[in-house]
Amino acid sequence: MPVTKIVEGIYWVGAVDWNIRYFHGPAYSTHRGTTYNSYLVKDEKTALVDTVYGPFTAELVKNLREIIDLSKLDYLVVNHIETDHSGAFPEIMRLAPQAKVYCTQRAAEGLQKIYQGGNWDFNIVRTGDTLNLGAKTLTFIEAPMLHWPDSMFTYVKEDGVLLPNDAFGQHYASSFRFDDEVDIHEVMDEAAKYYANILLPFSALVLKKLEEVTNMGIDIKIIGPSHGIIWRQNPGRIIDAYLKWAKGDADSKVVIVYDTMWESTHKMALALLEGVQSQGVGVKLFKMSVSDRNDIIKELINAKAILVGSPTINNEFLPNIAPLLDDLKGLKPKNKIGMAFGSYGWGGGAVKLIEERLKGAGVALVEQSGLAFKWVPTPEELKQCFEVGQQVAAQVK
C-alpha cells in the first residue's frame, strides 16, 4: 500500500495483510484481514514508531525509502515487542545501525531475547519522558499489560497524535487508512471483537490508563493504532467504547450458545430464544459446531446474559463447548449473568459442569439455571424453557 500522510510530517508506512484469517496461532479469527501500522515522524530528526510483521519487511523498507534515506534514520521507537509489530526490527536496525532504540526496560530485554545477538543502542523511557525531534516532540506513556508487560504509547504533542500500538485497534484490512473513509459499523464490530478477545482481562488497567492520560492533559486529535484504521474524524468514538467495555456496561441483550446431538438441546435453545424475544429483548443464537467462538465473545461483550447448553456425553458436556468456557474463564467478563441448560439420557452431568465453569468465569447464575430434561423435552418442558427465557429477559432489562 502507498505511503499515507496523516498530518504534516507524520506518515503511515505500514502494510496491509488481506489474507490472514487467524491470529495468535488459531486463537483469534480475522475474517477481514488486518494491517500492521508503522508510523514515520519526520522533522529535523526522524523517528520510526513500530515496524511490521516480518514477512512484510520489504514493503515497510520500500515505503520508508520513499521518504527518507534509512542511513539517516535517527530513532526507532518500539511501543510493543510482539512479532507482528517488531518482526522487521532486525532488518531496520541492519539498514539503519545508527538509529537509537527508544522503548521500556522490558521491551529492551524482550528484543534482545527474541532477536538475539544485536548490538543496539537502547534508551529506556518511562512515563512522561520526551524526545525532541525539532518542531515535534514525542512523549512516552508506559502501558504495562495493555496488553503485554513491555507495552507503551507514543504521543506527538504538537499534532495531538496518539500512537498506542494495540490499544484502540481492530483486525481490519482496507485500501483506506482513516475512519471517515470506511464502513464505520464494520470497524466498530471488529474493534469490539478485538477488545473482547484480547483486552477484556485487562479492563481495570484500561480504565486506569484512560484516567491517567486524561490527568496528563493530553489532547487527542488522532489515534493511530497498530492494527486497522486510524481514528481522525472521531477518536472519541473508540475512547467512549473502551470506557463502556472496560466498565462492563452492556445492552439489554442475551447470547445463547449451545450444541446438540439429537436435537433435544436444540429444541430447548429455540424455546429459550422465543421466550427472550417475547419480552422485546435482543438475543443472538449460536450453534457451537457452526460458529466462531471469537465472534461469540464479541457479541457477549455487549450483552448482559449468556445461556450455555449441551447434552450430556460421558458425564460431561460436548467437547466443542469447552474452548468457549475456557476463554470465558481467562477473559473474566464483567457484570454478566448466565445459566446452563441441556438434555440427557440415562445420566446427567453436563448442566452442572457448565454451571461450575460459568461461576469460575465470574458469571452470576440466574435462579432458573440448571434446566435439564431427560431424553426429548415434552411440550410442557418446552413451555418451561419459554418461561425461563421470559424471566431471563426480565432480569436483563
Disulfide bonds with the S-S distance in Angstrom:
none
